[in-house]
Amino acid sequence: MEAVRLLAAGELAALPTETVYGLGAAALNPLACAKIFEAKERPLSDPLIVHLPSSGWLEKLARPNELALRLAEKFWPGPLTIVLPRQPIVPDIVTAGQETVALRLSAHPAFQKVAEAFGQPIAAPSANRFGRISPTSAPHVLSELDGRIPLILDGGSCPHGIESTIVLIRGEGMEILRHGPVTAEELLQFGPVSPDRGDVSAPGAMKSHYAPRTPLVVSPFPTFASSGIGLLAWTGKGEGYGAVERLSRTQDLREAAANLYGAMRRLDEADLDLIVAEPVPETGLGVAIMDRLRKAAARE
């Protein structure tokens, strides 16, 4: 398998996950991980998520407590990343020098096949240039990283379409560092969820992120239609806009999450002056969608 050969040789491979495509490298090889930062133009202060080949690797890389073990048992494999105290084996470049490491176990069959064959952890942030729209298909990865990486493993479109939920374990409670497919309501069944204190850096936590090149604004009253403006629609009809992309015709938040990045990317490629995004309800998965839209609209 070419992806496994490349990982073993310290090279990169873009791999599909159930959330977005990841740019994979051998997580225990610092030089290989440095190639991720180079290809993505990613700052070294932004830590990487490490994908495990099996749950048996959890205690090799981290020091989980009972809550972490229960979360892993419930949500792995799946779109939940757990931040825990690291073991010395984890390279500093992976954790951005922090004493914690972000871990998850992907449910995507193609990623699982590569991870199991490789037999070691894979560091895999989203396979795009830093700060840009995350890729949810192989053509998206090609448009971002063509010529920068040796392989893209095409596994079709990503089912969830937004990045994993990230939780930081603090004793018997947790903080959500990034909202995603596993919702706060689901996590509350396992313990208290407190506000993010901002003292631990998490992937995707910077103010401006997931951004198209075209300026984007979030507006509940998108009335200023023109041929130079595109609409990312939730309920609006879209008359008079230069381009319209609908997140979901039935106002289904899971469908909206799966369509979000592809719709943003198509509007970004439509030669517009501005993209207007309608807000979605901030319940359940809508919290994660609005988090991505606000970061896409931010300009640092």
C-alpha positions as CSV (number, residue, x, y, z in Angstrom):
1,M,0.0,0.0,0.0
2,E,1.6,3.2,-1.2
3,A,0.3,5.4,1.7
4,V,1.8,3.0,4.2
5,R,5.1,3.0,2.3
6,L,5.3,6.8,2.3
7,L,4.4,7.1,6.0
8,A,7.1,4.6,6.9
9,A,9.6,6.5,4.8
10,G,8.9,9.8,6.6
11,E,6.8,11.2,3.8
12,L,3.3,12.7,3.7
13,A,0.0,11.3,2.5
14,A,-3.4,12.9,2.4
15,L,-6.0,10.6,3.8
16,P,-9.8,10.6,4.1
17,T,-11.4,10.7,7.5
18,E,-15.1,10.9,8.5
19,T,-14.7,14.6,9.3
20,V,-12.3,16.2,6.7
21,Y,-9.3,15.0,4.8
22,G,-6.1,14.8,6.9
23,L,-2.5,15.4,5.9
24,G,-0.8,12.4,7.5
25,A,2.7,11.8,8.7
26,A,4.3,9.4,11.2
27,A,3.5,11.1,14.5
28,L,6.5,9.7,16.3
29,N,8.9,11.0,13.6
30,P,9.7,14.7,14.3
31,L,11.2,15.3,10.8
32,A,8.1,13.8,9.1
33,C,5.8,16.0,11.2
34,A,7.9,19.0,10.2
35,K,6.9,18.4,6.6
36,I,3.3,18.8,7.6
37,F,4.0,22.4,8.8
38,E,6.0,23.1,5.7
39,A,3.4,21.8,3.3
40,K,0.5,23.6,5.1
41,E,2.5,26.8,5.9
42,R,1.2,26.1,9.4
43,P,2.7,27.9,12.4
44,L,4.7,25.7,14.8
45,S,2.6,27.0,17.7
46,D,-0.4,25.1,16.4
47,P,-0.5,21.5,17.8
48,L,-1.4,18.5,15.7
49,I,-4.0,15.9,16.3
50,V,-2.6,12.4,16.5
51,H,-4.8,9.5,15.1
52,L,-4.3,6.1,16.8
53,P,-4.1,2.8,14.9
54,S,-6.0,1.2,17.8
55,S,-7.3,2.2,21.3
56,G,-4.4,0.2,22.7
57,W,-2.2,3.1,21.9
58,L,-4.0,5.6,24.1
59,E,-2.0,4.9,27.3
60,K,1.3,4.7,25.3
61,L,0.8,8.4,24.2
62,A,-1.2,9.8,27.1
63,R,-2.2,9.5,30.7
64,P,-6.0,9.0,30.6
65,N,-8.3,9.1,33.7
66,E,-11.5,7.2,34.1
67,L,-13.6,9.9,32.3
68,A,-11.3,9.8,29.3
69,L,-11.5,6.1,29.1
70,R,-15.3,6.2,29.2
71,L,-15.4,8.8,26.4
72,A,-13.1,6.8,24.2
73,E,-15.2,3.7,24.8
74,K,-18.3,5.5,23.7
75,F,-17.1,7.7,20.9
76,W,-14.1,5.9,19.4
77,P,-13.8,5.3,16.5
78,G,-15.4,8.5,15.7
79,P,-15.2,12.3,15.5
80,L,-14.1,13.1,19.1
81,T,-10.5,14.3,19.9
82,I,-9.5,14.0,23.5
83,V,-6.7,16.2,25.0
84,L,-4.8,14.6,27.8
85,P,-1.4,14.8,29.6
86,R,1.2,13.5,27.2
87,Q,3.7,10.7,27.6
88,P,7.4,11.4,26.9
89,I,7.3,9.4,23.7
90,V,5.3,12.2,21.9
91,P,7.6,14.6,20.0
92,D,7.5,18.3,21.1
93,I,6.7,19.4,17.5
94,V,3.4,17.5,17.7
95,T,2.2,19.2,20.9
96,A,3.7,22.7,20.1
97,G,5.7,22.2,23.3
98,Q,2.7,21.8,25.5
99,E,2.4,19.0,28.1
100,T,-0.9,17.8,26.5
101,V,-1.5,15.8,23.4
102,A,-4.7,15.6,21.2
103,L,-5.8,12.1,20.3
104,R,-8.5,10.4,18.3
105,L,-9.4,7.2,16.5
106,S,-10.9,7.7,13.0
107,A,-13.9,5.7,11.9
108,H,-13.3,6.1,8.2
109,P,-12.6,2.6,6.7
110,A,-9.8,3.8,4.4
111,F,-8.0,5.7,7.1
112,Q,-8.5,2.7,9.5
113,K,-7.0,0.4,6.9
114,V,-3.9,2.6,6.4
115,A,-3.5,3.1,10.2
116,E,-3.7,-0.6,11.0
117,A,-1.3,-1.5,8.3
118,F,1.2,1.2,9.4
119,G,0.8,0.2,13.0
120,Q,1.8,3.5,14.5
121,P,0.2,6.8,15.3
122,I,-0.4,9.2,12.4
123,A,-0.4,13.0,12.9
124,A,-3.1,14.3,10.5
125,P,-4.4,17.9,10.6
126,S,-6.6,19.0,7.8
127,A,-5.1,18.6,4.3
128,N,-5.2,22.3,3.3
129,R,-3.0,25.4,3.5
130,F,-3.2,26.9,6.9
131,G,-6.3,29.0,7.7
132,R,-8.1,28.0,4.5
133,I,-11.3,26.0,3.9
134,S,-10.9,22.4,5.1
135,P,-11.1,19.8,2.3
136,T,-13.9,17.3,2.3
137,S,-13.0,15.6,-1.0
138,A,-9.8,14.5,-2.8
139,P,-10.2,17.3,-5.5
140,H,-10.3,19.9,-2.6
141,V,-7.0,18.6,-1.4
142,L,-5.5,18.7,-4.9
143,S,-6.6,22.4,-5.2
144,E,-4.8,23.2,-1.9
145,L,-1.7,21.1,-1.9
146,D,-0.9,20.1,-5.5
147,G,2.8,19.7,-6.0
148,R,3.4,19.9,-2.2
149,I,2.6,16.3,-1.2
150,P,3.3,12.9,-3.0
151,L,-0.1,11.2,-2.5
152,I,-3.8,11.8,-2.0
153,L,-5.8,8.7,-1.2
154,D,-9.3,9.3,-2.6
155,G,-11.9,8.0,-0.2
156,G,-14.9,10.0,-1.6
157,S,-16.6,12.8,0.3
158,C,-16.3,13.0,4.1
159,P,-19.6,12.1,5.8
160,H,-19.5,14.7,8.7
161,G,-17.9,17.5,6.7
162,I,-16.5,19.5,9.7
163,E,-13.6,18.8,12.0
164,S,-13.8,16.6,15.1
165,T,-15.0,17.9,18.5
166,I,-12.0,18.6,20.8
167,V,-12.4,18.1,24.5
168,L,-9.8,18.8,27.2
169,I,-10.1,16.6,30.3
170,R,-9.9,18.3,33.6
171,G,-10.4,15.9,36.5
172,E,-14.0,14.5,36.2
173,G,-15.1,17.4,33.9
174,M,-14.2,18.6,30.4
175,E,-13.9,21.8,28.3
176,I,-14.9,21.9,24.7
177,L,-11.9,23.5,22.9
178,R,-13.6,23.1,19.5
179,H,-17.2,22.3,18.7
180,G,-17.9,19.5,16.2
181,P,-20.0,16.4,15.4
182,V,-20.1,15.2,19.0
183,T,-22.3,17.8,20.7
184,A,-22.2,19.3,24.2
185,E,-25.5,17.6,24.9
186,E,-23.9,14.2,24.2
187,L,-20.9,15.0,26.3
188,L,-22.9,16.1,29.3
189,Q,-24.0,12.5,29.8
190,F,-20.5,11.7,30.9
191,G,-19.7,14.7,33.2
192,P,-19.8,18.5,33.6
193,V,-18.8,20.6,30.6
194,S,-17.3,24.0,31.5
195,P,-16.3,27.0,29.4
196,D,-13.0,26.9,27.5
197,R,-10.5,28.8,29.8
198,G,-8.2,29.4,26.8
199,D,-5.0,28.2,28.6
200,V,-4.5,25.2,26.2
201,S,-3.9,25.7,22.5
202,A,-6.0,23.5,20.3
203,P,-6.1,22.9,16.5
204,G,-8.4,25.3,14.8
205,A,-8.7,27.6,17.8
206,M,-7.2,30.7,16.2
207,K,-9.7,33.6,15.7
208,S,-9.4,33.5,11.9
209,H,-9.6,30.1,10.4
210,Y,-11.4,28.0,7.7
211,A,-11.5,31.1,5.6
212,P,-12.2,31.6,1.9
213,R,-10.1,34.1,-0.1
214,T,-13.3,36.0,-0.8
215,P,-14.4,38.2,2.1
216,L,-17.3,36.6,4.0
217,V,-19.8,38.1,6.4
218,V,-22.4,36.4,8.6
219,S,-25.8,38.3,8.4
220,P,-29.3,37.3,9.5
221,F,-30.7,39.8,7.1
222,P,-29.0,39.2,3.7
223,T,-30.9,41.8,1.8
224,F,-28.1,43.5,-0.2
225,A,-28.2,41.2,-3.2
226,S,-26.2,41.9,-6.3
227,S,-24.4,39.9,-9.1
228,G,-21.1,40.3,-7.2
229,I,-22.3,38.8,-4.0
230,G,-22.8,35.1,-3.2
231,L,-25.2,33.7,-0.6
232,L,-24.6,30.8,1.6
233,A,-28.2,30.1,2.3
234,W,-30.0,28.5,5.3
235,T,-33.6,29.8,4.7
236,G,-33.2,32.6,2.1
237,K,-34.5,32.3,-1.4
238,G,-31.4,34.0,-3.0
239,E,-33.0,36.2,-5.7
240,G,-30.5,38.7,-7.2
241,Y,-27.3,37.1,-6.0
242,G,-24.5,36.1,-8.3
243,A,-24.3,32.6,-6.8
244,V,-26.3,30.7,-4.2
245,E,-25.3,27.6,-2.3
246,R,-27.8,26.0,0.1
247,L,-26.6,24.2,3.2
248,S,-29.8,22.1,3.4
249,R,-33.1,22.4,1.7
250,T,-34.8,20.8,4.6
251,Q,-32.9,22.8,7.3
252,D,-31.1,19.6,8.5
253,L,-28.1,20.6,10.6
254,R,-26.2,17.3,9.9
255,E,-26.7,17.8,6.1
256,A,-25.6,21.4,6.5
257,A,-22.4,20.4,8.3
258,A,-21.6,17.9,5.6
259,N,-22.2,20.5,2.9
260,L,-20.6,23.5,4.6
261,Y,-17.0,23.5,3.3
262,G,-17.9,22.3,-0.2
263,A,-20.4,25.1,-0.5
264,M,-18.0,27.7,0.8
265,R,-15.3,26.5,-1.6
266,R,-17.7,26.7,-4.6
267,L,-18.7,30.3,-3.7
268,D,-15.0,31.2,-3.2
269,E,-14.3,30.0,-6.8
270,A,-17.2,31.9,-8.3
271,D,-15.2,35.2,-8.8
272,L,-17.4,37.1,-6.3
273,D,-16.7,40.3,-4.3
274,L,-18.4,39.1,-1.2
275,I,-20.0,36.0,0.4
276,V,-22.9,36.5,2.7
277,A,-23.7,33.6,5.1
278,E,-27.0,33.2,6.8
279,P,-26.7,32.0,10.4
280,V,-28.0,28.6,11.4
281,P,-29.7,27.8,14.7
282,E,-27.1,27.5,17.5
283,T,-28.4,24.2,18.9
284,G,-26.7,20.8,18.6
285,L,-24.5,20.7,15.6
286,G,-25.4,24.3,14.7
287,V,-23.0,25.5,17.4
288,A,-20.1,23.9,15.4
289,I,-21.3,25.3,12.1
290,M,-21.6,28.8,13.5
291,D,-18.1,28.5,15.1
292,R,-16.7,27.8,11.6
293,L,-18.6,30.6,10.0
294,R,-17.5,33.2,12.5
295,K,-13.9,32.1,12.1
296,A,-14.2,32.2,8.3
297,A,-15.6,35.8,8.6
298,A,-12.8,37.0,10.9
299,R,-9.9,39.0,9.4
300,E,-6.9,39.2,11.7
